[in-house]
Amino acid sequence: MIDTSQKILNGWKLTRLGDVLSGIDAGVSPKALDRPARAHELGVLKVSAVTWNEFRPYENKALPNDFDATDCPRVRQGDLLLSRANTAELLAAPVIARDDYPNLLLSDKTLRLVPKREVGHASYLLHVLRTRAARRYFESHATGTSGSMRNVSQATICACPIPLPPLVEQWRIAAILDQAEALRAKRRHALAQLDTLTQSLFFNLFGDPDENPNGWPIQPVSAYVAEFQGGRSLEAEGSENAVTRNRVLKVSAVTGMVYRPEESKPVPDSYEPPAEHFVKAGDLLFSRANTTELVGAVAYVQTTPPNALLPDKLWRFVWRKPELADPLFVWVLFQTPAVRREIGRRATGTSGSMKNISQEKVYGIQTILPPIPLQREFAAQVSAVERLKASQWASLAKLDALFASLQHRTFRGEL
């Protein structure tokens, strides 16, 4: 809950989000094609379009030509969008669309929050919904078991407590935080460009695994992976900021295909983990459970705190023959559309649940396996890109810390 002492501190009214909205528009759940929409085609948003603190219009699925979209809500410039279903960490993520997208439809899992113009400013609401207090509210009020997709109802969204200064103050706060967020967005864009470079290097050297134009040998994953080693599901010890000897990773530590050890929670000091549950530099990690778009995410561990533990939903690749597969090659291979699509096809779970994939089903995936000297040549190129990314990530971490401090001071009325 948002601290009601703010009312005393800066005179702002504490209200419910629903009191600031004139309505909430829900999307549709059509049967879509298994590819993004092309130019002039209709597409429906995936949850991942609103997950990563920015609107990603390319995260969509094309709709059949005969789909009747007459009454379906489209994405408009200035729309405040929010996901009503996702994992606990990513649930209710808000974004603002900066352009009109007349060919993109809201899905049933993406909601448009429509502020009352005379009461609420969309950009202010975006920032207040990203505060730690709002995040805690949605995580604690979500429905669904730990093994399923979590949901929040429109009633729960409307009941979210928020501080509401006068409209002119909302504009001022939004302007300050928008400028700070723009700096972070530039850094994230630079990182995205480096990710694109890595993919380009892969396709230039090996070709599209779907077509295999170079005729590389095709092997099941079991040819080069001996096993997947997982950890344990552990209850957090107190708050997420509690200081304990060890911390266990959350699934979100690998969700973005990048290792993020800060996405973790403290475990009791009384727990003595086995040595094989500690994450080590050089590990390649794989998420066996997540949403449809994110199950099977992989992340390579360049460096890691010595106290990071594997949970039960993250696996470590254990290599059968190091002379067959380079971890950096496999990391990028598992991010290609060909392998991502096959993981999604083999994952199990109902539409409203967390998707899971078994080790046996991963072992059976057929992939290209180029000669190891070529893999290592590619790995050297990836390592060079990763060094550039490490510098960018360090800069982004500083900007994130600065933004968090600025956000905290802003909502305490200190700016």
Buried (B, 14 or more C-beta within 10 A) or exposed (E): EBBEEBEEBBEBEBBBBBBBBEEBEBBBEBEBBEEBBEEEBBBBBBBBBBBBBBBBBEBBBBBEEEBEBEEBBBBEEEBBBBBBBBBBBBBBBBBBBEEEBEBBBBBEBBBBBBBEEEBBBBBBBBBBBBBEBBBBBBBEBBEBEEEBBBBBEBEBBBBBBBBBBEBEBBEBBBEBBBEBBEBBBEBBEBBEEBBEBBEEBBEEBBBBBEEBEEEBEEBBBBBBBEBBBBBBEBEBBEEBEEEBBBBBBBBBBBBBBBBBBEBBBBBBEEBEBEEEBBBEEEBBBBBBBBBBBBBBBBBBBBEBEEBBBBBEBBBBBEBBEEEBBBBBBBBBBBBBEBBBEBBBEBBEBEEEBBBBBEBEBBBEBBBBBBEBEBBEBBBEBBEEBBEEBEEBBEBBEEBBEEBEEBBEEBBBBEE
